[in-house]
Amino acid sequence: MTKIRTRFAPSPTGYLHLGHAASAQAAFGFARKYGGVCLLRIEDIDKTRCKPEFERAIYEDLDWLGFDWPLPARRQSNHFKDYQGVLEILQEKNLIYRCFKTRKEILEDIARAPHGHSNVYFGPDTPLSKGAEQVLVQSKQPYAWRLSFKSCQKYLGQRYDDLSFINNSERVKINPALLGDIILARKDVGTSYHIACCHDDALQGITDIVRGTDLLETTHIHRLLQEIMDWPVPKYHHHALLMDSEGKRFAKRDNAATLRALRQTGALPENILAQIKSIG
């Protein structure tokens, strides 16, 4: 029987809050319940927003809460070459394309489209010619690499129609159209959460992914990438998000609910975990 391996994968773009503590408790608790292991992964590909002090606080807060993990934790910023390799494979398969359109132009295209998916972009009606694309590249125009929904359907054929994943013990048929032609990288940032996350889940042998329902839609895209890249398919367990007394989800801008702030007030970790359980 395969040993359970899951992960908790925060981004160091701010201090962890009660919502993060709830997600950590769910992931580490799942591993503990089934005699497995929960890895810590630092998802720090955002070079602008990720800060060393936030990363240090992640280790401190999780240790304070009583969680432990195999060392060292994987830091995604050390592995951009791995993710670039994935992008190159997708490019060779003609499944991605450069999109030079501005946000305003994208929104205008969405408004004109007949498919009725609000805020979902499915690419241009007429792709750029190779010549026109090279002119834009040589003029150093900013662009994003987008995954082509239509090209993926064509590439996978019948396999596309059969794709599904397990979520909370139920089989779910994928619907990547929920997100359209998503961005997988930008000119100045060589990867996205989607590539880095799926690549690392495969690399680290993750069998079960425990995370919040806010990421359920992305699972449809991740299952598509797993099929294209021939990566293993984990089981998914999406849990409800922790809400505050006003019914709003916790956010990093809510300084009062950060674990750092609570530690400084003298709060005890066992009380924090009990509070999370009572809120949830």
Disulfide bonds with the S-S distance in Angstrom:
none
